Amino acid sequence: MKWCGDCQFFVESDVCESCGRDYTDTATLVDGRYRLQSKIGEGGMGEVYSALDVTLDRRAAIKFLRIQATPLGLDKVRQFRREASAIAAIRSDFVAHIYSFGVFERRPFFAMEYVEGSSLSSLMNPAKAQLVPPLRSLALARDVAIGLGAVHATGMVHCDVKPSNIVIEVGTGRPVLVDFGIAMLAGSRLDDDISINGTPSYMAPEQAIPEHPIVAATDVYALGCTLFEMLTGRVPYSSPSLGLLVLAHVNAPIPSIAAIAPELAPVEPIIMRALAKDPNQRFPTALSLAHAIDSVMPEFVRGVEPQPNITKSTATSVGLRALVIDDEPMISRLTARAVETAFRSIDVIVDVASSGDEALERWQSAPDLVVLDLHMPGLDGTETLAHFRERKRGAQLRAIAWTARPVPEAVRRFKALGVETVLQKPLTFQRLVSELREVGLRSGWILPESAAASATGE
């Protein structure tokens, strides 16, 4: 894919069909280093493409300012550059990093971190009551709140926090906040000709009232709406009419999350404060919201308190700590042997548990690798992983899951936890070894030559 500077659009072939410009021998790398691959998204101001940084051999995301029939206004260019500057100043694992800003063939762009994963909105199923177990929903909201704290520290307000702007990274389950296209300086007020600046279902009351300043608490409100939706499967307010929806955010009583799901009662005070109509009545900072979420998370931890790890996986010489969880002993033994076979080139200790509850009781910190079934007595596979994600080393955990019934909802729930490999039973031994080696290669546990030797039995 190449950008035709004469026609101001992308062309798929080496020759532009509109103007005939030949790109066969022309350097078409953006900023001299990024080779465009495919479009991955678009919004009101721009389009986002995946790209390969040929100098560092890594993927990146390139956002271009949208080209219109009329000349670009200076205000749009300034806003676009402000978006780039806002992201560049932020230092957080939960906000996409920016690499560079420039102009390519008369079109402003910036290059940023490419987060491989799925948006939170794509993983949500309105027909179900929950996206993931409450513990995981709270953890995602807490991490995004930490990222927002870094955003607010730069003096910026995101103004569009919502599930589609939160990407869940494959492998780690890390939530990453993206799209600062309508970010504003804290204290800014909407122009008289702008009645709405945000997404109505997640929009704080002050975003619909021009004379009210946009503040950090504006993002707190939107994240409160997002948490409400994650826990219940629906947004706090809904209406087929845009006007009525905006009025609901401004005037309607805050819905009780405990009335929808009594088990969520510990979260009620957090939701009520985050969705307060008056910004001064909300959490004063995103970090204070994160701390409040942290304080109620123990209410959703099932099972006994973690005991000192009594498995032999505490051995200091172990290169990889693996845990197999399945209530069928034969499958557990087969899987444990597959793990040992896949990682025969390194030191590995494999522990086996018959349920999620048993695994959590025995492991004080998260293992390096978990291979588990979705359907088990007590905690199911997603609930078990949600707990392990919150243990020490949980962010580094990698997982392979399987299910006898690979329904889309199960796949979505696992993806929300960062699981990229969901297999269907029954599994062959060789297929399982192959999938384990792939995870090992992507995680850097084994080298390509080691995997090849293992595959040939050497």
C-alpha positions as CSV (number, residue, x, y, z in Angstrom):
1,M,0.0,0.0,0.0
2,K,1.3,3.4,-1.0
3,W,0.3,7.0,-0.6
4,C,-0.2,9.1,-3.7
5,G,0.8,12.6,-2.9
6,D,-0.8,13.9,-6.1
7,C,-4.3,12.4,-5.6
8,Q,-4.2,12.4,-1.8
9,F,-5.3,8.8,-1.2
10,F,-3.8,5.4,-0.8
11,V,-3.2,3.1,-3.7
12,E,-3.0,-0.7,-3.6
13,S,-0.7,-1.3,-6.7
14,D,2.6,0.2,-7.9
15,V,0.8,2.6,-10.2
16,C,-1.9,5.0,-9.2
17,E,-5.0,4.3,-11.3
18,S,-6.1,7.9,-11.1
19,C,-3.0,9.9,-12.0
20,G,-0.7,7.2,-13.4
21,R,2.1,7.9,-11.0
22,D,4.6,5.0,-10.9
23,Y,5.8,3.9,-7.5
24,T,7.8,0.9,-8.7
25,D,11.2,2.5,-8.0
26,T,10.0,5.3,-5.6
27,A,10.8,5.2,-1.9
28,T,7.3,5.1,-0.2
29,L,8.3,4.6,3.4
30,V,6.6,6.9,5.8
31,D,9.2,9.0,7.6
32,G,11.8,6.9,5.8
33,R,11.1,3.9,8.0
34,Y,7.5,2.8,8.1
35,R,6.0,0.5,5.5
36,L,2.2,0.6,5.5
37,Q,0.4,-2.7,5.7
38,S,-3.4,-2.4,6.2
39,K,-6.0,-0.1,7.6
40,I,-7.0,-1.0,11.2
41,G,-9.4,1.7,12.2
42,E,-10.7,5.2,11.5
43,G,-12.4,8.0,13.4
44,G,-13.7,11.5,12.9
45,M,-10.3,13.0,12.4
46,G,-8.1,10.3,10.9
47,E,-7.3,6.8,9.8
48,V,-5.0,4.3,11.4
49,Y,-2.9,1.8,9.6
50,S,-0.7,-1.0,10.8
51,A,2.9,-0.6,9.6
52,L,6.3,-2.2,9.8
53,D,9.2,-0.2,11.1
54,V,11.9,-1.5,8.7
55,T,14.8,0.0,10.7
56,L,13.9,-1.9,14.0
57,D,11.8,-4.7,12.5
58,R,8.8,-4.0,14.7
59,R,5.2,-3.2,14.1
60,A,3.8,0.2,14.6
61,A,0.5,2.0,14.1
62,I,0.4,5.1,11.9
63,K,-2.4,7.6,12.3
64,F,-3.0,10.1,9.4
65,L,-5.1,13.2,9.6
66,R,-8.1,12.7,7.4
67,I,-8.0,14.3,4.0
68,Q,-11.1,16.2,2.9
69,A,-12.1,17.8,-0.3
70,T,-11.4,21.3,1.1
71,P,-7.9,22.4,2.3
72,L,-7.0,21.4,5.8
73,G,-7.8,24.0,8.3
74,L,-5.0,25.1,10.6
75,D,-7.2,24.4,13.6
76,K,-7.4,20.7,12.7
77,V,-3.7,20.4,12.2
78,R,-3.1,22.0,15.6
79,Q,-5.6,19.6,17.2
80,F,-4.0,16.7,15.5
81,R,-0.5,17.8,16.7
82,R,-1.9,18.4,20.2
83,E,-3.1,14.8,20.2
84,A,0.4,13.6,19.3
85,S,2.0,15.8,21.9
86,A,-0.5,14.7,24.6
87,I,0.4,11.0,24.0
88,A,4.1,11.7,23.8
89,A,4.1,13.3,27.3
90,I,2.4,10.3,28.9
91,R,4.4,7.6,30.7
92,S,2.2,4.6,31.5
93,D,2.0,0.9,30.6
94,F,-1.7,1.4,30.1
95,V,-1.5,4.2,27.5
96,A,-0.2,3.6,23.9
97,H,3.2,5.2,23.4
98,I,4.0,7.5,20.6
99,Y,7.2,7.3,18.5
100,S,7.2,10.3,16.1
101,F,5.2,13.0,14.4
102,G,5.6,14.4,10.9
103,V,4.2,15.0,7.5
104,F,4.2,12.5,4.7
105,E,3.2,13.6,1.2
106,R,1.5,16.7,2.6
107,R,-0.5,14.6,5.1
108,P,0.2,15.0,8.9
109,F,0.7,11.7,10.8
110,F,2.1,10.2,13.9
111,A,3.6,6.8,14.6
112,M,2.7,5.0,17.8
113,E,2.9,1.7,19.6
114,Y,1.0,-1.1,17.9
115,V,-0.9,-3.0,20.6
116,E,-1.9,-6.5,19.3
117,G,-5.2,-7.4,20.7
118,S,-8.9,-6.7,20.6
119,S,-10.9,-3.7,21.7
120,L,-12.9,-4.2,24.9
121,S,-16.1,-3.4,23.0
122,S,-15.5,-6.3,20.6
123,L,-15.2,-8.7,23.5
124,M,-18.5,-7.5,25.1
125,N,-21.7,-9.4,24.5
126,P,-24.9,-7.4,25.3
127,A,-26.9,-10.7,25.6
128,K,-24.8,-11.7,28.6
129,A,-24.9,-10.3,32.1
130,Q,-21.1,-10.0,32.4
131,L,-18.1,-9.7,30.2
132,V,-15.7,-11.4,32.6
133,P,-15.9,-12.3,36.3
134,P,-16.2,-9.2,38.5
135,L,-12.6,-9.4,39.7
136,R,-11.3,-9.1,36.2
137,S,-13.7,-6.3,35.3
138,L,-12.5,-4.4,38.4
139,A,-8.9,-5.1,37.5
140,L,-9.3,-3.7,34.0
141,A,-11.0,-0.5,35.3
142,R,-8.3,-0.1,37.9
143,D,-5.5,-0.3,35.4
144,V,-7.2,2.1,33.0
145,A,-7.7,4.5,35.9
146,I,-3.9,4.3,36.6
147,G,-3.3,5.1,32.9
148,L,-5.7,8.0,33.1
149,G,-3.8,9.3,36.1
150,A,-0.7,9.6,33.9
151,V,-2.8,11.4,31.2
152,H,-4.1,13.9,33.7
153,A,-0.6,14.5,35.1
154,T,0.2,16.1,31.7
155,G,-2.7,18.5,32.0
156,M,-4.8,16.7,29.4
157,V,-8.3,15.1,29.6
158,H,-9.0,12.2,27.3
159,C,-12.7,13.1,26.8
160,D,-13.6,9.8,25.1
161,V,-13.0,6.9,27.5
162,K,-15.1,3.9,26.4
163,P,-14.7,0.2,25.7
164,S,-13.9,0.7,22.0
165,N,-10.9,2.9,23.0
166,I,-9.5,0.2,25.4
167,V,-7.4,-2.5,23.7
168,I,-6.8,-5.8,25.6
169,E,-3.3,-6.9,24.6
170,V,-2.9,-10.5,23.5
171,G,-0.8,-12.6,25.8
172,T,-0.6,-10.2,28.8
173,G,-4.2,-9.1,29.1
174,R,-2.9,-5.5,29.6
175,P,-5.6,-2.9,28.9
176,V,-4.2,0.0,26.8
177,L,-6.0,3.3,26.4
178,V,-5.9,4.6,22.8
179,D,-7.4,7.4,20.6
180,F,-6.8,10.9,22.0
181,G,-8.5,12.5,19.0
182,I,-10.7,14.8,21.1
183,A,-8.5,15.2,24.1
184,M,-8.6,18.7,25.7
185,L,-6.6,20.7,28.2
186,A,-8.1,20.5,31.6
187,G,-10.1,23.6,32.3
188,S,-11.1,24.0,28.7
189,R,-14.7,24.9,27.8
190,L,-16.5,23.7,24.7
191,D,-17.0,26.2,21.9
192,D,-20.5,27.6,21.5
193,D,-20.9,25.8,18.2
194,I,-19.9,22.4,19.7
195,S,-22.8,20.9,21.7
196,I,-21.3,17.4,22.2
197,N,-17.7,16.4,22.7
198,G,-17.6,12.7,23.4
199,T,-19.6,9.5,23.0
200,P,-23.1,10.0,24.4
201,S,-23.4,6.7,26.3
202,Y,-20.2,7.5,28.3
203,M,-20.4,11.3,28.3
204,A,-20.2,13.3,31.5
205,P,-22.9,15.9,32.0
206,E,-20.3,18.8,31.6
207,Q,-19.5,17.5,28.1
208,A,-22.9,18.6,27.0
209,I,-22.9,22.0,28.7
210,P,-20.6,24.6,26.9
211,E,-20.1,26.8,30.0
212,H,-18.8,23.9,32.1
213,P,-15.1,23.2,32.1
214,I,-13.7,19.8,31.1
215,V,-11.7,18.4,34.0
216,A,-10.1,15.1,35.1
217,A,-13.3,14.0,36.7
218,T,-14.8,14.0,33.2
219,D,-12.8,10.9,32.4
220,V,-13.6,9.4,35.8
221,Y,-17.3,9.6,34.9
222,A,-16.7,7.8,31.5
223,L,-14.7,5.1,33.2
224,G,-17.5,4.7,35.7
225,C,-19.9,4.1,32.8
226,T,-17.5,1.6,31.3
227,L,-17.1,-0.3,34.6
228,F,-20.9,-0.4,35.0
229,E,-21.2,-1.9,31.5
230,M,-18.5,-4.5,32.1
231,L,-20.2,-5.7,35.3
232,T,-23.8,-5.6,34.1
233,G,-23.7,-5.9,30.3
234,R,-25.4,-2.6,29.8
235,V,-24.6,1.1,30.0
236,P,-26.1,3.2,32.9
237,Y,-28.4,5.1,30.5
238,S,-29.8,4.3,27.1
239,S,-32.3,5.9,24.7
240,P,-32.9,5.8,21.0
241,S,-32.9,9.6,21.1
242,L,-29.6,11.4,21.3
243,G,-31.2,14.3,23.1
244,L,-32.9,12.2,25.7
245,L,-29.7,10.2,26.3
246,V,-27.8,13.4,27.0
247,L,-30.5,14.6,29.3
248,A,-30.4,11.3,31.2
249,H,-26.7,11.8,31.9
250,V,-27.5,15.3,33.1
251,N,-30.6,14.8,35.1
252,A,-31.6,11.1,35.6
253,P,-30.9,9.3,38.9
254,I,-27.8,7.1,39.0
255,P,-28.9,3.5,38.5
256,S,-28.2,1.1,41.3
257,I,-25.8,-1.7,40.3
258,A,-26.7,-3.7,43.3
259,A,-30.4,-3.7,42.2
260,I,-29.3,-5.3,38.9
261,A,-26.9,-7.8,40.6
262,P,-26.9,-8.0,44.4
263,E,-23.5,-9.6,44.5
264,L,-22.1,-6.4,43.2
265,A,-23.2,-4.4,46.2
266,P,-19.5,-3.7,47.3
267,V,-19.1,-1.7,44.0
268,E,-22.2,0.4,44.5
269,P,-20.5,3.3,46.4
270,I,-17.8,3.5,43.7
271,I,-20.3,3.6,40.9
272,M,-22.4,6.2,42.7
273,R,-19.4,8.5,43.3
274,A,-17.9,8.0,39.9
275,L,-21.2,8.9,38.2
276,A,-22.1,11.9,40.3
277,K,-23.6,14.7,38.3
278,D,-21.4,17.3,39.9
279,P,-17.7,16.8,39.0
280,N,-16.7,18.0,42.4
281,Q,-18.6,15.1,44.0
282,R,-16.7,12.5,42.0
283,F,-13.4,11.0,42.8
284,P,-10.9,13.9,42.8
285,T,-8.4,12.0,40.6
286,A,-8.3,8.9,38.5
287,L,-5.7,7.4,40.9
288,S,-8.2,7.8,43.8
289,L,-10.7,5.9,41.8
290,A,-8.0,3.2,41.2
291,H,-7.4,3.0,44.9
292,A,-11.1,2.7,45.7
293,I,-11.4,-0.2,43.2
294,D,-8.4,-1.9,44.7
295,S,-10.0,-1.7,48.2
296,V,-13.1,-3.7,47.1
297,M,-11.4,-6.3,45.0
298,P,-10.8,-8.6,48.0
299,E,-14.6,-8.9,48.2
300,F,-14.5,-10.8,45.0
301,V,-11.6,-13.2,45.7
302,R,-12.9,-16.7,46.2
303,G,-11.3,-19.5,48.1
304,V,-8.9,-19.4,51.0
305,E,-6.1,-16.9,51.3
306,P,-3.0,-17.9,49.3
307,Q,-0.8,-20.2,51.1
308,P,3.0,-20.5,50.7
309,N,3.6,-22.4,47.5
310,I,4.0,-26.0,48.5
311,T,4.8,-27.3,45.0
312,K,8.3,-28.0,43.9
313,S,8.0,-25.2,41.4
314,T,9.8,-23.0,43.9
315,A,13.1,-24.5,43.0
316,T,15.6,-21.8,42.1
317,S,16.9,-23.7,39.1
318,V,13.6,-23.9,37.3
319,G,13.6,-22.1,34.0
320,L,9.8,-22.4,33.5
321,R,7.0,-22.9,36.0
322,A,3.9,-24.5,34.4
323,L,0.6,-25.3,35.9
324,V,-2.0,-27.7,34.4
325,I,-5.6,-27.4,35.7
326,D,-8.2,-30.0,34.7
327,D,-10.6,-32.1,36.6
328,E,-10.0,-35.1,34.3
329,P,-6.8,-36.9,35.6
330,M,-6.1,-38.6,32.2
331,I,-6.1,-35.2,30.4
332,S,-4.0,-33.6,33.1
333,R,-1.3,-36.3,32.8
334,L,-1.3,-36.1,29.0
335,T,-1.0,-32.3,29.2
336,A,1.8,-32.4,31.7
337,R,3.7,-34.7,29.4
338,A,3.1,-32.4,26.5
339,V,4.5,-29.5,28.4
340,E,7.6,-31.4,29.3
341,T,8.0,-32.5,25.6
342,A,7.5,-29.0,24.3
343,F,10.0,-27.5,26.7
344,R,12.6,-30.3,26.8
345,S,15.3,-27.9,25.9
346,I,14.9,-25.9,29.2
347,D,14.4,-26.6,32.8
348,V,10.7,-26.9,33.5
349,I,8.6,-27.9,36.5
350,V,5.0,-29.0,35.8
351,D,2.4,-28.9,38.6
352,V,-1.1,-30.4,38.2
353,A,-4.3,-29.2,40.0
354,S,-7.8,-30.7,39.6
355,S,-9.6,-27.4,40.1
356,G,-9.1,-23.6,40.0
357,D,-9.7,-23.5,43.8
358,E,-7.0,-26.0,44.4
359,A,-4.5,-24.2,42.1
360,L,-5.1,-20.9,43.8
361,E,-4.7,-22.3,47.3
362,R,-1.3,-23.8,46.3
363,W,0.2,-21.1,44.3
364,Q,1.1,-17.8,46.0
365,S,2.3,-16.2,42.8
366,A,1.2,-16.7,39.2
367,P,3.1,-19.4,37.3
368,D,4.8,-18.6,33.9
369,L,2.3,-20.9,32.0
370,V,-1.2,-22.1,32.7
371,V,-2.9,-24.7,30.6
372,L,-6.5,-25.2,31.7
373,D,-10.1,-26.2,30.9
374,L,-13.0,-23.7,30.8
375,H,-15.5,-26.0,32.5
376,M,-14.4,-27.2,36.0
377,P,-16.1,-27.7,39.4
378,G,-16.1,-24.5,41.4
379,L,-14.2,-21.7,39.7
380,D,-14.2,-22.0,35.9
381,G,-11.2,-21.4,33.7
382,T,-11.8,-17.6,33.2
383,E,-12.5,-17.0,36.9
384,T,-9.3,-18.9,37.8
385,L,-7.2,-16.8,35.3
386,A,-8.8,-13.6,36.6
387,H,-7.5,-14.5,40.1
388,F,-4.0,-15.4,38.8
389,R,-3.8,-12.1,36.8
390,E,-4.0,-10.3,40.2
391,R,-1.3,-12.4,41.9
392,K,2.4,-11.5,41.9
393,R,3.8,-12.0,38.3
394,G,0.3,-12.2,37.0
395,A,1.0,-9.7,34.2
396,Q,3.7,-12.1,32.8
397,L,1.5,-15.1,32.9
398,R,0.8,-16.9,29.5
399,A,-2.1,-19.3,29.1
400,I,-3.6,-21.9,26.8
401,A,-7.3,-22.8,27.3
402,W,-9.5,-25.4,25.9
403,T,-13.2,-26.2,26.0
404,A,-15.5,-29.0,24.8
405,R,-17.9,-26.3,23.6
406,P,-16.0,-23.4,22.0
407,V,-18.9,-21.0,22.0
408,P,-18.1,-17.4,21.0
409,E,-18.8,-16.2,24.5
410,A,-16.2,-18.4,26.0
411,V,-13.6,-17.2,23.4
412,R,-14.5,-13.6,24.2
413,R,-14.1,-14.2,28.0
414,F,-10.7,-15.7,27.5
415,K,-9.6,-13.0,25.2
416,A,-10.5,-10.4,27.8
417,L,-7.9,-12.1,29.9
418,G,-5.2,-12.0,27.3
419,V,-5.5,-15.6,26.1
420,E,-4.7,-15.9,22.4
421,T,-5.0,-19.7,22.1
422,V,-8.4,-21.3,22.9
423,L,-8.5,-25.0,21.7
424,Q,-11.4,-27.4,21.3
425,K,-11.4,-30.8,22.9
426,P,-10.5,-33.5,22.1
427,L,-6.9,-32.7,21.5
428,T,-4.1,-34.8,20.0
429,F,-0.9,-34.9,21.9
430,Q,1.1,-33.5,18.9
431,R,-1.3,-30.6,18.5
432,L,-0.9,-29.7,22.1
433,V,2.9,-29.9,21.9
434,S,2.8,-27.7,18.8
435,E,0.6,-25.0,20.4
436,L,2.8,-25.0,23.6
437,R,6.0,-24.5,21.5
438,E,4.3,-21.6,19.7
439,V,3.6,-19.9,23.0
440,G,7.2,-20.7,24.1
441,L,8.6,-19.1,21.0
442,R,6.4,-15.9,21.3
443,S,7.3,-15.6,24.9
444,G,11.1,-16.1,24.4
445,W,11.2,-19.2,26.6
446,I,12.7,-21.3,23.8
447,L,14.7,-20.4,20.7
448,P,13.6,-21.3,17.2
449,E,16.4,-23.9,16.9
450,S,15.3,-25.5,20.2
451,A,11.7,-25.7,19.0
452,A,12.9,-27.3,15.7
453,A,15.0,-29.9,17.6
454,S,12.1,-30.7,19.9
455,A,9.7,-31.2,16.9
456,T,12.1,-33.7,15.4
457,G,12.7,-35.5,18.6
458,E,16.4,-34.6,18.9
